[in-house]
C-alpha cells in the first residue's frame, strides 16, 4: 500500500543529484578578475588579444588562475585583489597604446570560482541583481511614432523618385501620418501609380477616392509591415545600446525588451549615473566619402608623406591607413537599411544597403562619375572616425540599393550590416525611470536576505519537529529539498536573483510547508476515525493531494499574472514565486511520501506512527481525551 516502485525512487535520486550539482556553483563565491572588452564596435576581442595579454602577464610575472574568452570579452581570474590591480595596469599598458583613443576597455570584475568540471556541464551560479550587487537601472521609452514617421517619410521620397523615373506625372506626393498621399489628374495616372506601388512597394496597400477634378491615392503601410518596423527599431536600438555600453566595461549588463516599446538597461557595478547617461545618449554617424587616389595620398597611406590638402587620414578595422576626401558624399541620414547577403554570381558574402530617395539620386551620380575608384564608408563615434569598408565602384548604381562585397567572411558581413544599421538609434528614446544602488547596500541586502530565509526555515523546522515529531522531520527534509531544487532551477535558467526574489523564496517555504501541514492533519483525521496507521498514511496523502493541487494552482495563476503584466522587480518576484510553487508540490507531496514509504512502508504489522498527539473521542461518554500515538519502533 505504502511502497514506491524502484523507478520512482530513481527519479527522486536523480532529482536530488541534479539539484546538488546545479546549486553548488552558488557556494564557491567570486574571484577578483580583470575583464577586457572592446571600446569600439569595429574592434574584436579574439585569440590574438588573448595571446598578447598572456605574454604581457608572463613578462610581468603575474600568473592568472585562468585566462579565457567569454563571449565578446576576455577575462583573467586571480587569487587576490592585489594581483588583480597589478594585472590591470600590465594589461592596460600592453593593449592601450594611445590613452586618448583606447581600442579596448580594461575593467575590474568578479567571476565565479566554480570548478571547470561544473562549468563544463553548464552549472553556473545565478546572477545578482542591482539591489544585491549595486549599480544603475534605466527604463527607456522608445518613440515608436517617430520611427513610423521616419519610415513613412522614406516611402514618400522613394515614391517621388520612382514616379519620376517611370515618367508618371502627378499632382504631389505628401506624407500624412503613417500613409502617403498621391494626387493624380486622371485615371490613367492613378492606375500607373497604383501599379508602381504594387510592383515595387509590397509593404504598402492602396485606396483611391475622387479629389475635386482629380483623384487621390492613399498608400498605407500594412499592419504586418508596421509591426516589422517597430520590431526592427527596437532591435536596432538594443544593438546600439550594447555597442555603447561596452565602453563602461560592465561584466553582465542586462539590456532587454520590456513590452512593445520599452527597453530595460541594468548596469551592475556602475555607480556613475552621469557617465551611464552619456553613454546611452551617445550618437554615432555614418559618412560615405571618396578615397583620394592621388600619388600624394598613396605616399601618405604608406607613411612616407603628408596628407594632401582637402583630404583626411583614417584607419580601417585592420589598422591600415586610408586617405579620404573631406567632402562628404552621403551620411547615415540617407541609409534606411543594411542587411547581409550573398552575391548571386560569385556567392561571396555581401552587405546590401538601402538608401532613401535623396541618397539614391546622389549615389547614382557619384558611382557613374567614379567607376574604378574606391569609396569609403566611415563610422564616427565621439568625434573619431573609422573606415568600416572601402570597396571599389564597379559601375553605376541606381535604384537606391547598394551591394558591398570584397573578401568578407559571412561573420564580417553580418557584423558590418549591424554596424551600419546600429551606427545611430533607429528612434529617439527617453529615460522614464532610473535609480542607483550602492554596493554597500547591496552586500547588506544579501546578508539580510540570506538570514531571513535561513532563520525562517530554522523556525519552521523546529515547529514541525516538535509538533509532528518524526513526520515533522520528514517535512523538514522535504522543505530542504524544495529550497535545493529551487536554487538549482534558478541557476540552470541563469536567472538574476534580486531582493524581491529572496522574498519570494521565503514565501515559497511557507507555501511548501503548508502542503505538509495539510497532509499531516489528514493523516491525523484518519487515525481519529479509527483507521490503521498504514491506511491512514495512504488516505492522508491521497485525500490531501486534491486540496494541495487546487490551492497551488490558484496561487500559481496569481504568480503568472504578475509575470505577464508586471515589470522590473515584480517580474523577479513572480519568477521565483512560480518556480517555488512547482518545486514545493514535488517536494511536499512526492518526495516526503517517498521518505514516509521508505521508513514505514516495509512494516506490515505497524501499530503506531510518530506524528505527535492525536485527539480522539473517548469511548462511551462522548467526551474527548488525548491518545499519544508516538511510535516506539
ZAMARGU-4260 file (C-alpha; in steps of 0.2 Angstrom, whole numbers, plus 5000, padded with zeros to 4 digits):
<rodrens>
0) 5000/5000/5000 | 5013/5012/5005 | 5028/5007/4994 | 5036/5016/4979 | 5042/5006/4964
5) 5061/5007/4961 | 5058/5019/4946 | 5050/5032/4957 | 5065/5031/4969 | 5077/5033/4954
10) 5068/5049/4949 | 5070/5056/4967 | 5088/5052/4967 | 5091/5059/4950 | 5082/5075/4955
15) 5092/5076/4971 | 5109/5074/4961 | 5104/5087/4948 | 5099/5099/4962 | 5115/5097/4971
20) 5126/5099/4956 | 5117/5114/4949 | 5116/5123/4966 | 5134/5120/4970 | 5141/5135/4960
25) 5132/5147/4971 | 5143/5142/4986 | 5160/5144/4978 | 5159/5163/4979 | 5168/5175/4967
30) 5186/5178/4962 | 5194/5195/4958 | 5196/5197/4939 | 5201/5208/4925 | 5189/5210/4910
35) 5195/5216/4893 | 5181/5222/4881 | 5180/5232/4865 | 5180/5251/4866 | 5174/5252/4848
40) 5161/5242/4839 | 5173/5238/4825 | 5186/5231/4836 | 5185/5212/4841 | 5192/5204/4857
45) 5199/5187/4849 | 5213/5174/4852 | 5226/5187/4846 | 5221/5198/4860 | 5222/5184/4872
50) 5239/5179/4867 | 5245/5197/4869 | 5238/5198/4886 | 5245/5181/4891 | 5263/5187/4885
55) 5261/5203/4895 | 5256/5195/4911 | 5270/5182/4909 | 5283/5196/4906 | 5277/5205/4922
60) 5277/5188/4932 | 5259/5189/4936 | 5251/5172/4934 | 5232/5171/4932 | 5222/5157/4939
65) 5213/5156/4922 | 5213/5166/4906 | 5199/5164/4893 | 5187/5171/4880 | 5169/5173/4886
70) 5158/5179/4873 | 5164/5196/4866 | 5176/5199/4881 | 5192/5191/4889 | 5193/5188/4907
75) 5208/5184/4918 | 5205/5177/4936 | 5217/5180/4951 | 5218/5174/4969 | 5219/5191/4977
80) 5214/5209/4974 | 5232/5215/4974 | 5236/5203/4959 | 5220/5209/4951 | 5226/5228/4952
85) 5243/5224/4946 | 5237/5214/4931 | 5225/5228/4926 | 5240/5240/4925 | 5250/5227/4915
90) 5236/5224/4903 | 5232/5242/4900 | 5250/5246/4895 | 5250/5231/4883 | 5234/5235/4874
95) 5231/5254/4876 | 5245/5262/4866 | 5235/5279/4864 | 5225/5283/4880 | 5216/5297/4871
100) 5209/5284/4859 | 5208/5267/4868 | 5204/5252/4857 | 5200/5241/4872 | 5192/5244/4890
105) 5201/5236/4904 | 5190/5234/4919 | 5190/5226/4936 | 5177/5212/4938 | 5172/5197/4949
110) 5169/5180/4942 | 5163/5164/4949 | 5176/5152/4957 | 5166/5137/4951 | 5177/5122/4946
115) 5180/5119/4927 | 5170/5102/4928 | 5155/5111/4934 | 5156/5125/4921 | 5159/5112/4908
120) 5142/5104/4911 | 5133/5121/4911 | 5132/5123/4930 | 5134/5141/4934 | 5129/5152/4948
125) 5114/5164/4947 | 5117/5182/4943 | 5115/5195/4956 | 5103/5210/4953 | 5106/5228/4956
130) 5099/5228/4973 | 5111/5214/4978 | 5127/5220/4969 | 5124/5238/4967 | 5123/5248/4950
135) 5112/5258/4939 | 5094/5254/4932 | 5086/5263/4917 | 5069/5261/4909 | 5070/5269/4892
140) 5054/5273/4882 | 5056/5271/4863 | 5047/5284/4852 | 5039/5272/4840 | 5029/5286/4832
145) 5045/5294/4827 | 5051/5278/4819 | 5035/5275/4809 | 5035/5294/4804 | 5053/5291/4798
150) 5048/5276/4788 | 5033/5284/4780 | 5044/5299/4775 | 5056/5287/4767 | 5042/5279/4757
155) 5036/5296/4751 | 5054/5301/4745 | 5055/5284/4737 | 5039/5286/4728 | 5043/5303/4721
160) 5059/5296/4714 | 5051/5280/4707 | 5037/5290/4699 | 5050/5302/4691 | 5060/5288/4684
165) 5044/5280/4677 | 5039/5297/4670 | 5022/5297/4679 | 5016/5315/4681 | 5007/5318/4697
170) 5000/5332/4707 | 5010/5330/4723 | 5017/5316/4734 | 5015/5320/4753 | 5016/5311/4769
175) 5000/5311/4780 | 5004/5302/4797 | 5009/5284/4793 | 5002/5285/4775 | 5007/5293/4759
180) 4995/5303/4748 | 4997/5304/4729 | 4987/5316/4719 | 4983/5311/4701 | 4975/5321/4687
185) 4967/5307/4678 | 4963/5289/4679 | 4977/5283/4669 | 4989/5292/4681 | 4980/5284/4695
190) 4982/5267/4688 | 5000/5269/4684 | 5004/5275/4701 | 4994/5260/4709 | 5003/5248/4698
195) 5020/5255/4703 | 5016/5253/4721 | 5010/5235/4719 | 5026/5230/4709 | 5040/5240/4719
200) 5032/5243/4737 | 5024/5226/4743 | 5023/5233/4761 | 5010/5247/4755 | 4992/5245/4752
205) 4982/5257/4742 | 4965/5265/4742 | 4958/5278/4730 | 4945/5292/4730 | 4939/5306/4720
210) 4948/5323/4724 | 4940/5338/4716 | 4943/5337/4697 | 4956/5323/4700 | 4960/5308/4711
215) 4968/5304/4727 | 4978/5288/4730 | 4982/5284/4748 | 4996/5272/4751 | 4996/5265/4769
220) 5009/5254/4777 | 5002/5236/4780 | 4999/5231/4798 | 5012/5217/4797 | 5025/5230/4790
225) 5021/5242/4804 | 5025/5228/4817 | 5041/5224/4807 | 5046/5242/4808 | 5043/5243/4826
230) 5052/5227/4830 | 5067/5232/4819 | 5068/5249/4828 | 5068/5241/4845 | 5081/5228/4839
235) 5092/5241/4832 | 5091/5252/4847 | 5096/5237/4858 | 5111/5233/4847 | 5116/5251/4848
240) 5115/5251/4867 | 5125/5235/4868 | 5139/5243/4857 | 5139/5259/4868 | 5138/5250/4885
245) 5154/5240/4880 | 5163/5256/4884 | 5158/5255/4903 | 5166/5238/4905 | 5151/5231/4913
250) 5153/5212/4916 | 5135/5207/4915 | 5124/5221/4908 | 5105/5217/4906 | 5098/5225/4891
255) 5081/5218/4887 | 5064/5222/4879 | 5050/5227/4890 | 5033/5227/4882 | 5032/5233/4864
260) 5041/5250/4866 | 5052/5250/4881 | 5070/5244/4885 | 5077/5240/4902 | 5095/5243/4905
265) 5103/5237/4921 | 5122/5240/4924 | 5128/5230/4939 | 5143/5238/4947 | 5141/5255/4938
270) 5139/5270/4951 | 5142/5285/4939 | 5124/5289/4933 | 5130/5304/4923 | 5143/5293/4914
275) 5130/5280/4910 | 5118/5293/4903 | 5132/5300/4892 | 5135/5283/4885 | 5116/5278/4882
280) 5113/5295/4874 | 5129/5295/4863 | 5126/5297/4844 | 5136/5289/4830 | 5135/5295/4812
285) 5139/5287/4796 | 5148/5295/4781 | 5152/5290/4763 | 5167/5298/4756 | 5178/5295/4740
290) 5195/5289/4743 | 5209/5300/4737 | 5218/5291/4723 | 5232/5303/4720 | 5250/5299/4722
295) 5252/5310/4737 | 5238/5301/4745 | 5246/5284/4742 | 5263/5291/4749 | 5253/5297/4765
300) 5245/5280/4767 | 5262/5272/4767 | 5268/5285/4780 | 5281/5292/4768 | 5272/5309/4765
305) 5260/5322/4772 | 5241/5321/4770 | 5236/5330/4754 | 5226/5347/4756 | 5207/5343/4756
310) 5209/5325/4762 | 5210/5317/4779 | 5218/5301/4786 | 5208/5287/4794 | 5211/5269/4799
315) 5201/5254/4794 | 5197/5239/4805 | 5214/5231/4802 | 5224/5247/4807 | 5228/5251/4788
320) 5228/5270/4784 | 5216/5276/4771 | 5216/5294/4764 | 5199/5300/4760 | 5192/5317/4754
325) 5185/5329/4766 | 5169/5331/4755 | 5155/5321/4762 | 5145/5311/4748 | 5132/5303/4759
330) 5128/5302/4778 | 5119/5289/4788 | 5103/5300/4787 | 5101/5293/4769 | 5103/5275/4774
335) 5087/5266/4778 | 5093/5248/4780 | 5108/5236/4779 | 5106/5218/4778 | 5119/5204/4775
340) 5118/5193/4759 | 5127/5184/4746 | 5132/5189/4728 | 5121/5180/4715 | 5136/5176/4704
345) 5151/5173/4715 | 5141/5168/4731 | 5153/5179/4741 | 5146/5187/4757 | 5140/5204/4754
350) 5131/5219/4763 | 5116/5225/4755 | 5112/5244/4758 | 5095/5253/4755 | 5095/5271/4753
355) 5081/5284/4753 | 5076/5294/4738 | 5089/5308/4740 | 5103/5296/4744 | 5098/5286/4729
360) 5100/5301/4717 | 5116/5306/4724 | 5124/5288/4725 | 5119/5286/4706 | 5128/5301/4701
365) 5143/5298/4711 | 5145/5280/4706 | 5143/5285/4687 | 5156/5298/4688 | 5169/5287/4699
370) 5169/5270/4691 | 5185/5261/4696 | 5188/5272/4711 | 5186/5267/4729 | 5173/5274/4741
375) 5175/5273/4760 | 5161/5271/4772 | 5166/5279/4789 | 5158/5277/4806 | 5160/5291/4818
380) 5159/5289/4837 | 5163/5303/4849 | 5171/5313/4835 | 5183/5299/4830 | 5181/5291/4813
385) 5185/5273/4807 | 5183/5266/4790 | 5171/5251/4790 | 5174/5246/4772 | 5182/5254/4756
390) 5175/5245/4741 | 5179/5248/4723 | 5165/5255/4712 | 5162/5243/4698 | 5148/5253/4689
395) 5134/5265/4690 | 5122/5260/4705 | 5104/5266/4704 | 5088/5262/4712 | 5094/5265/4730
400) 5101/5248/4733 | 5119/5246/4735 | 5129/5230/4737 | 5146/5230/4746 | 5157/5215/4744
405) 5176/5210/4743 | 5185/5197/4754 | 5172/5197/4768 | 5168/5182/4778 | 5150/5178/4782
410) 5153/5184/4800 | 5161/5200/4794 | 5146/5204/4783 | 5134/5201/4797 | 5145/5212/4809
415) 5146/5226/4795 | 5127/5226/4792 | 5124/5228/4811 | 5137/5242/4812 | 5129/5251/4798
420) 5111/5249/4805 | 5116/5252/4823 | 5128/5267/4820 | 5114/5278/4827 | 5097/5275/4836
425) 5083/5270/4824 | 5071/5280/4835 | 5073/5293/4849 | 5072/5286/4867 | 5068/5294/4884
430) 5073/5289/4901 | 5057/5287/4911 | 5064/5278/4926 | 5081/5277/4934 | 5089/5273/4951
435) 5106/5269/4958 | 5110/5256/4972 | 5127/5257/4981 | 5137/5241/4983 | 5137/5243/5002
440) 5118/5242/5002 | 5119/5228/4990 | 5130/5217/5002 | 5119/5222/5017 | 5104/5216/5007
445) 5112/5199/5003 | 5116/5197/5021 | 5099/5201/5027 | 5090/5191/5014 | 5100/5175/5017
450) 5097/5177/5036 | 5078/5179/5034 | 5077/5163/5023 | 5089/5153/5035 | 5081/5158/5051
455) 5063/5157/5044 | 5067/5139/5039 | 5075/5135/5056 | 5059/5141/5065 | 5048/5131/5053
460) 5059/5116/5055 | 5059/5117/5074 | 5040/5119/5075 | 5037/5105/5063 | 5048/5093/5073
465) 5041/5097/5089 | 5023/5097/5084 | 5023/5082/5071 | 5038/5073/5078 | 5045/5061/5065
470) 5033/5067/5052 | 5039/5084/5056 | 5057/5078/5052 | 5051/5071/5035 | 5043/5088/5031
475) 5059/5097/5036 | 5069/5086/5024 | 5056/5089/5010 | 5057/5108/5014 | 5076/5107/5012
480) 5074/5098/4995 | 5062/5111/4990 | 5075/5125/4993 | 5088/5115/4984 | 5078/5112/4969
485) 5073/5130/4968 | 5091/5136/4968 | 5096/5123/4955 | 5082/5128/4943 | 5086/5147/4945
490) 5104/5143/4942 | 5100/5132/4927 | 5090/5146/4920 | 5103/5159/4923 | 5090/5169/4932
495) 5095/5186/4940 | 5092/5185/4959 | 5085/5201/4967 | 5079/5206/4984 | 5061/5203/4979
500) 5067/5186/4973 | 5073/5182/4990 | 5057/5187/4997 | 5048/5175/4985 | 5060/5162/4991
505) 5055/5165/5009 | 5037/5164/5004 | 5040/5148/4995 | 5045/5140/5011 | 5028/5144/5019
510) 5019/5138/5004 | 5029/5121/5004 | 5026/5118/5022 | 5008/5122/5021 | 5006/5107/5010
515) 5015/5096/5023 | 5003/5103/5036 | 4988/5098/5026 | 4995/5080/5023 | 4999/5078/5042
520) 4982/5084/5048 | 4973/5072/5036 | 4983/5058/5042 | 4978/5063/5060 | 4960/5064/5055
525) 4961/5046/5048 | 4969/5040/5064 | 4955/5048/5074 | 4942/5040/5063 | 4950/5023/5068
530) 4960/5019/5053 | 4976/5008/5054 | 4992/5018/5053 | 4996/5011/5035 | 4978/5015/5029
535) 4979/5032/5037 | 4996/5037/5028 | 4989/5031/5012 | 4972/5040/5014 | 4981/5056/5021
540) 4992/5058/5006 | 4978/5053/4993 | 4965/5065/5001 | 4976/5079/5004 | 4983/5079/4986
545) 4967/5087/4978 | 4967/5101/4991 | 4985/5104/4989 | 4984/5105/4970 | 4969/5117/4970
550) 4977/5129/4982 | 4994/5129/4972 | 4986/5131/4955 | 4976/5146/4961 | 4992/5153/4969
555) 5001/5149/4953 | 4988/5159/4942 | 4991/5174/4953 | 5010/5172/4950 | 5008/5170/4931
560) 4998/5186/4931 | 5012/5195/4940 | 5024/5188/4927 | 5014/5193/4912 | 5009/5210/4917
565) 5022/5215/4929 | 5039/5223/4926 | 5056/5225/4934 | 5056/5219/4952 | 5038/5212/4951
570) 5044/5200/4937 | 5059/5195/4948 | 5047/5191/4962 | 5035/5182/4950 | 5048/5170/4943
575) 5054/5164/4959 | 5037/5163/4966 | 5030/5152/4951 | 5046/5140/4951 | 5044/5139/4970
580) 5026/5133/4969 | 5031/5119/4957 | 5045/5113/4967 | 5035/5114/4983 | 5022/5102/4975
585) 5035/5090/4970 | 5045/5090/4987 | 5030/5092/4999 | 5020/5078/4991 | 5031/5066/4981
590) 5047/5067/4990 | 5040/5067/5008 | 5029/5052/5003 | 5045/5043/4997 | 5053/5046/5014
595) 5037/5040/5023 | 5036/5025/5012 | 5054/5021/5014 | 5053/5022/5033 | 5036/5014/5036
600) 5031/5005/5020 | 5040/4989/5024 | 5032/4987/5042 | 5017/4975/5039 | 5011/4975/5057
605) 5013/4993/5061 | 5004/4998/5077 | 5008/5017/5078 | 5017/5031/5070 | 5026/5046/5076
610) 5015/5061/5071 | 5013/5069/5088 | 4997/5070/5098 | 4981/5064/5090 | 4965/5069/5099
615) 4952/5055/5099 | 4934/5054/5106 | 4934/5044/5122 | 4924/5028/5122 | 4906/5028/5130
620) 4905/5046/5137 | 4906/5057/5121 | 4920/5067/5129 | 4937/5070/5120 | 4953/5063/5128
625) 4971/5063/5122 | 4979/5047/5115 | 4998/5049/5112 | 5002/5039/5096 | 5020/5042/5096
630) 5030/5027/5089 | 5042/5017/5099 | 5049/5007/5085
</rodrens>
